[in-house]
Amino acid sequence: MSESIKIKRTTLYILMTIAIIVLAGYFLLGKSGAGATGNTNSDSGSGEIQNVVLSMKNYNYYPNTITVKSGTKVRISLDRTVVGCYRGFVIRDFGINKYLQSPSDYVEFTPTKKGTFRFACSMGMGTGTLIVE
């Protein structure tokens, strides 16, 4: 009888492990690439803001490289295809580290130094390049 309880307990552990793996896969990878679109728009006139919307495609940010103008405010948001740790958005060179919970959340900054900078998710799994001209 103790042997049958041991089998049931082992089966339970296996099922729990499978459930955790499936849930983690859904949150990290589940919706990637579905209708992903990325664009950079600039408004004309004073108070110009360069809007960048990042999506998820092939388990990474899309577009993977974004180009912006130095001295002009940049607003980066993540669309609904971005899931899991990819919502924790980091650009270390500009002191940005923010969790963007929904597509209406964004990070906003004005790059003052020209160059090529790395952006990533909070775990460093998803990465991209920010080029400031």
N, C-alpha and C positions, 0 to 999 in steps of 0.2 A: 504494500500500500504506500509506503514512503517513496518507493521508486516511481509510482504514477504521479505523485505530487511533484517530484523533482522534474519530471518530463513536462508537466503543465507549467511550472515556473520557468523553465528554459524556453518553452514555446512562447510564453508571455513576453519574456525579454527579447526574443527574436522579433516578435510582432511590434513591440514598442520601438525597437531600433529601426525597423523598416518604416514605420510611421514617421519617425523623426527625419529620416533621410528624404522621404517623399515631401514632407512639409518644407524642409530646408530647400529642396530643389525647386519647389513651386515659388517660394519667396525670392530666391536668388536668380532663378533662370526661367521660371514659368512663362512669363509674358514677353520675353525678349523678341524684338523684331516685329511685333504685331503692329502694323501701320506706322512704323517709325519714320518720322520726318524731322529733320533738323534744319534750322535756317538762322541767318544773321540779318537783322533789319536795323537800319539807322533812320531815325527821325531827323527831318531837316529843321533848321532854325536854331534858336538859342535853347539851351537845356537839352541838347542832343543826347540821346541814350541809344547805345548799341544793344539791341535785344538779341539774346542767343537762347534758343530752346534746344536742349539736348535730349535725345532719345536713346534707346538701347537697341543695338543690333549686333548679332554674333557675340553676345556676352560682353559687350563693351559699349562705351559711350559712342553715340553717332550724332553729328559728325565727330570724328576723332581729333581733327585739327580745326581750330577756330582762329580767325585773324581779326584783330581789333585795332583801333587807332589809339595811340598814346595820348593822354590828356582828355579823353572823352569817356564819360561814364558808361560802364558796361553792366548790364543786368542779365544774369544767367539763371534760367529755370530749367526744371526737368519735367518732361511730359509724363503721361500716365504709364508709358511702357517701362519706365525706369523703376526697378524694384529692389528690395533688400538693402544690403550695405551700400549699393550704388547711390542711394539717396543721401548718404553722408558725403557731402561734396567738399573737397579740400584743394586749395591752391596755397601751398605753404609760403611761397615767395611773396604773396600779398596778404598773408595773415588770415586767410579765409578757411574756416572750418565750421560748416553749418549743416545740420540735418534738414533737408527740404522735404517735409512731410507730404505735401500735396503739390500738384502742378501750379497752384497759385503762389506758392512760396518761391523766393528767389534770393540770390546773393547779388549785391550791388557794390561796385567799387570803381575807382578811377585809376587805371594803370598809369604811372608816371615814368616808369623806366621801360625802355625798349628792349626787346630780346625774345627769347623762346623760353617758355615756362611750362612745367608739368602740372596737370590737374589730375586728380584721382578720387576714388571713393575712399571712405574712411579706413578701409582695410588694405588699400593699395591693389585690389584685384582689377578694377576697371581704371584705365588711364587714358590720358589724351594730352594734346599739346595746345597751348595758348601762345599765339604769336602776336606780339605787340609791336606795331610798326610806327 
